[in-house]
Amino acid sequence: MIIYDADILSVFAKIDRLDLLQRLSGPILITPQIKEEISIPAQYGYQFPSRILKAASTLPLTAEEMATYEALRETLGRGESEGISLAKHRNYIFATNDKVAFKFAVKEKVAAINLQVILRALFLSNSLTRKEILSLAEEMNIKDGLIIPQNDLDDILADDE
């Protein structure tokens, strides 16, 4: 199972392709704090949060997970702390595009993936062609301002040997 951070979900929601995450991992799972982070842009009239909230299931934390969350809060934001805590205790994968949160998850011995890994998995599973990956990257740039460096695109699209 994968716990998605708000940044990954927002990118896919803005291009209306949450279906790709569902194809990759099944249900879209979030924590209460990630849900709260996602909801904030809706207060300013943005439509993409409603797509996420409609597609995602929110998993409450246990008392033990809450204790870990509180300890992590000294270093990370609320959503990242909850996501890492839940992933750690349930042996889930944490998906984030936040470099600090990613490194912290790895330090906490939590399996972590980022956007590049997600796109690579979609490519290797034949869910998306090379052309579709490039089109998706362009759409992410236009609708979210996300720039995937060329060397990362080359890695994503490298032939599997």
N, C-alpha and C positions, 0 to 999 in steps of 0.2 A: 504494500500500500504506500501511497505517496501523500504527504502533507504539502500542500501548495502555499507558498507565501503570496502576499498581495501583489508584489511586483510582477511575478510570472503570470498570475491570473489576469491582471490588468492588461498586460500586453496582448494576450490571446483574446480577451473580451473586446478590446478596442477594435480588433480586426474581425470580430465575430467568428472566431474559430476555436471556441472552447471544446468543440467536438474532437479536435485533435488530441487534447489532453485526455479526454474520456477514452478515445481509441487506444491511447498509450497505456493508461493506468486503470481504466474502469472509472469508478466514482471519483468525483472531485471532492477531496476532503480538506476542511479548514478547521481552525480553532476559533473560539469566541472572539479573541483579540484580532485575529486576521479578518474575521467577519466585520468587526467594528471599523478596522482600517479601510476595508473595501467600501463600507457604507458612507464614509465621509464625503467622497466626491459627489454622491447622489444629492447631498444637501445643497450643492452648488449647481445643480441642474444636469449633471452628466448622466448619460443613459447606460454606460457600460457596467456600472455596479449591479444593476438589476439583472443583467444576464448572468453574472457570477453567482449572485445570491439565489437565483432560480435553479442553477445547475449544481450548486455545492451542498454538501452535507456538513453540518457543524458538529464536531466531536467535543463534548465537554471533557475537562481534565479531571483526573482522580486527585485525591488529596496528595498522594506521593508526587504526581506530575506537577501539581501546584507548588509544592515545596521546591522542586527543581526549577520551575519557572521563576519563582521569587529570587533564587540564587542567581539565575542567568540575567535577570533584569538589571543587575548592577552594571552589566556590560553592553547589553543589546536592547533594542526596542521591544515593546510588548508582543507584537505579532511574531517576530523572529524568536523571542524567548519561549513563547508558548509552543510554536511549531517545533523547535528543537527539543524542548522538553518532552512533548508528546511522541515525537519520532524516536527519541532515545529510549523511553520506557516501553514503547510498543514495538520497537525494532522496525519502524517504518523508514521510508526515505524522505528527506526534507528537500524540497525544490525551491530554490531562491536564486535571484539574480543579484542579490546584495553580496558583494565580495567579502565584507567583514563578517556577515552572518554565515556565509559559506565556510570561511576559514574557521570560524568558531565552532560550527557544527562538526567539522572534521576533527578539530582538537578534542571535542567531546565524544569522539568515536561514533558519530552519527553519520550514516550514509547520506551524502548530499549530492545533488545534481543542480546544474544551472541550465539556462536557456540553450546553450550550445549542445549540451548532452541530450536535451529533449529533442532538438532539431535533428541531431545525429541519429537518435533512436527512430525517429519518424522516417528518416531516409533509409536506414538499414533495414527497417521492417517493411519497406516498400509501401508505406502509407503515403509517402510523398515522393515525387520524382525530383530530380536535380532542378528542373525548371520550376517546379512548384515551391521548392525550398527558397530559391532565389526570389521568386515572386512574393513569397511570404515575408522574407527579410526586407524587401522593398516596402511592402505594405506596413510592416512594423515601424519602419523609418518614417513613413509619411504620417501615419496615424498616432504614433506614440513618441516619435523623435528618437527611437532606439536605433543606434548604428552598430551593426555587427561588423567588426573589422574583417577585411578581406582574408587575412591569414586564418581567422576563425571559420569563415565560410569555406575556405579551402579544406580545413580539417573536417568540417561537418560533411562535406561532399566527397571526401577521399574515398577511393574504391576500397572495399573491405578485402583485405588480403589475408 
